[in-house]
Amino acid sequence: TELAHLFPQGLSRHGRKGTTPLNLFEGISVGAALALRQTPKLSTRDINQWMASHELKKYTTGATNSRTAVEGRIHFCRDRFLGIKYVPSTKDGN
């Protein structure tokens, strides 16, 4: 229900309506689940900005099924929901 409170109109990038790409949904839902293992409340700080960020887009467009892209979008969202800046791991190839 945490995500339902954050996205009462449904999950989408800020200012865009319609369907949500599966890879964006995956990053946000799995990232939120991982964050909730560490904290009872998700951070909403700058949520519209980071959802529209170039960094998240690079993990959700193009070759999105690569291990780097999958881990990148999940860990990016997890860290943002924890209220911390995402720093790619060197093992992620970034």
N, C-alpha and C positions, 0 to 999 in steps of 0.2 A: 504493500500500500504506500510505501515511501515514494515510489515513482509516480503513482497516481496523484499524489499531492503535488509533486514537482511539475507534472505535465497534465493538468486537468483537462486540456483539450486534446490530449493524445500526444504521442511522441513525434516530433518533427523538428527540423532545424528552424531556428528563429526566422520568422517572416515567410516561411514556406508552408504551403498546405498541400494535402494530397497524401500519397503513400510514402511510407518511411522505408528507405532501403534496408534490406535485411541485415547487411553488415553494420549499419549504424545502430539498428536495434540491438544486435548482438553485443556491440561494444558497450552500449549504455546499460543494458540489462545485466550482462555478466559483470561488467565493471562495478555497477551498483551493488550486486550481490557480494562481490569480494570486499567492497568498502564496508558493507553492513556487518561483515564478520569482525571488523575492527572497531566499529563505532555504531551506536544506536541511531544516529541521525546523519543524513547526507548533507554535505555542504552545498549550498546553492550559490555561493559566491561566484560572480561572473559567468553564470551558466550559459546565458545567451551568447556571450563572447566566445567561450571555449567551444561551444557546439558549432559555431560558425567559423572557427579558426582554420587556418591553412594546415596546421599540424594534424588536426583530427581528419580533415579532408584527405590528406595524403594517405591515411590508413583506411579510408573508406571509398576511395576511387581508384581505378586502374586495376592492378594485379592484387585484388583484395583477399584472395584465398591463400596467399603465401604465409608462411609461419610468421614472418616479420610483421606483416600487416595485421594479422589476427591478434597476435600478442600486443602489438603496438596500440591498436584501438581499445582493447580491453584494459590494458594497464594505464593508458592515457585517461580513460574515463574513471577508472578506479581511483587514481591519484587525484583527479579533479574533484570527485565526490568526497574525498578525504580532506580537500581544501589545500592540497599541496601541488606544486608545479611538477609536471611529468618530466622525468629525465630518462631518455631511452637507455636501456642497458647495452653495454658493448657486445654482449652475446646475442642481442636482437639484430645485430648487423647495421645499426644506425649510428 
